[in-house]
Amino acid sequence: MSRPRDYYEVLGIQRGASADEIRKAYRKLARQLHPDMNKAPDAAKKFNEVQEAYDVLSDADKRKSYDRFGHAGVGAGMGGAGPGAANWGGGAGRSGRTVWSDVGGEGGGFDASDFASIFEQMFGGAGAGMGGRPGRGPAPGARPRTAPQPGRDLEHTITVTFMTAALGGSEQLRFGNGGETTEINVKIPAGIESGAKLRVKGKGYPSPNGGPPGDLLVTVEVGKHPWFSREGLDLLIDVPVNVAEAINGVTVTVPLLKDGSVDVKVPAGIVSGRKLRVRGKGMVDSKGRAGDFYVVVQIVAPAAGTLSPQARQAVGQLEAELINPRNAPPWVDE
C-alpha cells in the first residue's frame, strides 16, 4: 500500500503556513474538487484527501502532533473513502453507543458457543467433552479443565472527515495486535457523530487458552468543516447579510452539504443569530432519518472608512429615526 501524502503537500502550502493560508488553500481546492462540481473519476478521492489534510492542519494540537510524528501522530493517513462512498447498512450509534459492524465476521449476536462458554463457567467446567457428567459434576478421577476464555477487546480511535461522517464511507485501519500489523476496512455509517463506537467482531486480542478472540472497538472522531457545523443530524451554516438587507429583507442562495444549493428568504427586520430552517436538508443517517438545515443570519456592519460622505449622511439620518434598543431593562432602571 502506498504511503500517504504529506498534508502540506496535499494543500500546496509551506510547513510554516498560517491558519489563514491553510483555510484559503483548502477553500480553493474544495471548490475545484467537490464531487458536485468536478466529475473526474478521482475527484472524490482527492477531495477526501484535501479534507483530511485540512482536518489535521486546522487543529493546532493535531498539527503540532503531526509536525512532530507525521501521520502516526494523528492516527490518520488511512486512505479513507470520501464523499460518494457506499452507505453501510448497519445502524449508526449516537455518541457513546456501540454500533455493530460486519467487518471481519458476522455482526453482533449471541450464538451457541457463547452460551456454552457461559454455561461451563457457571458450573465449574463440568460438561460433555471435559471429563464431566451433565448435571452430576466431574467424573471420579477427572482433572478439572479451565473453560476457554475469550481474548480481550482492543480499542482504537480514528478521525474521519466531516464529509465521510455525513455521507458514509470506509476507513482503512492499521494497528498492531499480538506483535503483528493488521489492516482492515472499517465501514463508517452515514450520520455518525463524534464519540460513537463501532464494534468489529473477532479483531481483538487472541485468547490465552484457545477461546475466541476479542473484538475491536473503534471510537470515531469527526473532523471540522470550514463552513458547516452540526447538532445531531441538523446542519448549520452562518450567512452574512449587510445592514440594508437586514432592514429590507433579502433572498440569499445558500450552498448545501450536497445536492447544490437552496434559496432562503431573509425577512425584513431580522436580527443577528436568528435561525431560518429548511426542513429535511440536513444529514441523512443509515436508517434514512433526516435532519434539518439551518441558516444562521449574521448582520455585518460596514468597516470604518468604507462609506462615502453621502452614505454616512444617510446613515446619520437613519440613526435619528431608529428606536434605541437599550430603552428597556436591563439597560435602564424600571
N, C-alpha and C positions, 0 to 999 in steps of 0.2 A: 504494500500500500504506500502511495506517495506521501511524502512529508507535507504537513500543512504549510501554507504560505505565511510569511511574516505579515502581521496585521498592518504594520506601517506601509509595507509594500502594497498590500491589498487596497488601502485607501490612497496610495500615491503621495504620502507625506513623509516628512523627516521625523526622526525619533524625538526631536525636541519640539514638535509642533504644539501649539497652544490648543486649548479646548475649543476656541472659536474656529481654528483652522481644521480641527478634526470634524466639527459639526458641518462646516462648509463643504469639505471633501465628501462626507457621507451624503449630504443632500444632493450634490451634483451627480454622484454615482447612482444614488437611489432613483433619481428621475430617469437616468439613462437605462437602467437595468430592470426596473419594475416590470413584472410579467404582464401587466395590463398595457404597458407601452412598448415593450420590447418582445418580439415574438421569436427571437433567435432560440434555437434548441437549448443552448446552455445559459440563457438569461436567468432562469430561476436559480440555477446553481450558483452563478456569480453574484446574484442579488443576496442570496443567503450568506455567502462568504463575506460580502461587504457588511451585512447586518451583524454578523458575528464579530467582525473586527470592531465595529462601532460600539457594540455592547460592552466590550472589554476596555477599549481605549477611552470611552466617555466616562468611565467609572474610575475615580482617582485611585482607589485601593487596588482594584483589579489591574489597572495599568501599571502600578508600582510593582505588583507581583509578577506581571508579565515581563516587564523590563528586566527583572532580576532572574527569573527562572524560565522564561519562554512559555510555550503552550502548556507545559506541565504545571506551571504556577497558577493557572486559572482553570485547569480541568477542561480545556476547550480543544479546538482543532480536531474534532472527531469526524468532521466531514458530514455533518447532519444534512438531511434533505431540507429544502426550503419551501417557499410557498408553492402550492400546487401538488405537494406530496400527497399520496393517497391517505385518506382518513382511515383511522383504526376503528374496528367495530366494537372494541371494548369500551367500558364506561369511564368517563373522566371523573376523578375524585375532586371534591372540594379540598381546600387546604387542610392538611393533617390526616386525610383519609387515605386508605390504601386502595390502589386500583390493581386488579389482577391482569397481568399481561400474558399473552400466549407465546412469548419468545422463549425458546429453549424447552418447550414441552407444553403439555395441556394446561389450561387455566386452572384457577384455584378450585378447590373442592375437597371432599372427604371421601377417600377410597378405602378399599378393604384392607390394604396394607397398613394404612394409618390406624384403622380400628384394631387390627391385630397387634400392632405395636403397643397401643394404649392398654389393651386387654392384658398383654404379657406383663407390662409394668405394674398394673394394678394387682395382679395375682402372683407377683414374685417370680415371673418367668415360667410358671407351670403351663404346660400345654403340649399339644401333639408336636412331635419332632424335636422336643427339648428334653426328653427323658422323663416327662411327666405324664400324669393321667388326668384327663379333663375332669375338673371338679373335685379331684381327690388329692391334689398336691403331688410332689415329686415321687417317683418310684423309689423303692428302697435301694440305697447304694448309689443313686444317680447323683452326679455332680451338678449343682445349680449353674446355669449359664446366664450371663448378663444379656438382657434384651438389646438388640442393636439400637443405638441412639442416632437420631438424625444429626447431621452436621449443623454448625452454627450459621446463622444468616450473615451475609456480607452486605455492608452498607456502602453506598457510593452516592455522590452528588454531581449532577451535571447542570450546566447552564445552557438553555436553549434560547433562540432569538424570539423576540416578540411575535414575529410573523409565524414561526413554527408553532408556537403555543396557540396562536389564534386559529390557524388553518389546519394544524395537524401535520405530521411528517414522521421522520425517524432520525435517530442519532446513533452513530457508531460509537460504541463504548469500549474502551480498552482498560483493563485493570489486571492487577496481579492477584493470583489465587493459588496458594499452595506452592509457591515458587515458580509458577508458570504464568505466562501472559495470556489472558483470554480476551477475545474480541467477539462482540455480539452486536446486533442491531436492536435497539430498543424503540418500539413504536410509541410515538407521542400522540395522545388523543387530542382532537381539536378542542379548544377552550380550556385547556389545563391551566391551573393557577400556580403561582409560586408557593412552594412548600408541599405540594401534592406528592404522593409517593406511588411509585409503580413497583409491583412485585413480579420478579422474573423467577419462575419456579425452577428449582434444581440447579441454580447457578451460584450457590453459596459455597461455603467451606465443605470439604468432604467429611463424611462420618468417620469417627475414630475407630469404629468396630464393625464396619460392614453395613451400616444403615444407609438411608437415603441422604443425599447431600442437602445442605440448607438452601435457602432462597437468596436471591439478590434483591435488596431493597434500594431502589433508586429514588432519591429526593430530587425533584425538579425545581430549578430556579429559573425564572423568566427574566430576560433582559429588558432594557428600556427601549422605547421608541421616541424619536425626536419630536413627533407631533402628537401622537395618540397616548392616552392613558386609559386605564380600565378600572372598573369596580365590578367584580364578578364577571358577568357576561356583557355588561354595559360598557360601551366605548365613549370616551370624551375627547373633545378637541377644543382648544381655545381659538376663538375667531375674533380678530381685531376689527373694530369699526371706529370711524372718526366721530368727532363731536356732532357734526351736522347730520351724519347718518343716524346717530343715536337719537337726535331730536326729531328728525323727519321720518325715520324708518327706512329700511333698505332690504333688498333681496340679495343674498350672497350665495355663491356657488361654493360648496364645501366638499373637499375630497373625502371619499370613504376609504376604509381599510382595503377593500376590494370592490370590484364591480363599478368603477368610475366615480361619479360624484352625485350630489343631491343639492337642489336649490332650497334654501331656507329663508323664510320671510322673517326679518327682524322688525318687530313692531315699533312704532314711534314712541319716544319717551322711555326707552328701555334703560336699565341700569346695569353697571358692570357686575359680572358674576352671575347674572341670570342664565338659567339653562333652558334651551329650547330642544324639545325631544322629537326625534324621528323614530317612530316605532319600528321594531324588527330589523334595524340596520346595524345592530351591534354584532358581537361574536355569536357563532352558532356552534354548540358543542357536539360531541359524537353521538348524542341521543336526539339531536335535532332541536334542542331548546335554544331559542334566540334571545339575545338581549337587545336593548335599545341603544340608539346613537344620540349623544347629547352635544349640542353646540353651546359652548360656554362663552358668552359675549364679554369682550374686554374693550372698554372705551379708551381710545388712545388720543390724548391731547396733543396738539402741535408742539414741536420743540421750540424753545425760546429762540427768537430771532428769525423764524422761518416765515412769519406772516408779513404781508405788505402793510404799509401805513393805513391803507383803506380797510383792509381786513381787520386790523387791530381796532380801528374806529368802530367798525360794525360790531365787533365783539364787545366793546365798551357799551354800546347802545343796548345790546342784548343783555348784558350783565345788569343794567339798570332795571330791566323788566322782569328779571328772574326772581323767584321767591328764594329767600335764604333758607337752605335746607337745615340749618342749625338753629332755627327759631322754635325748637321744641326740646323737651327733656331727652337726653341728659345734658344737652348743651346749655340750657338756660334753667333757672330755678322755676319750680312750679308755683 
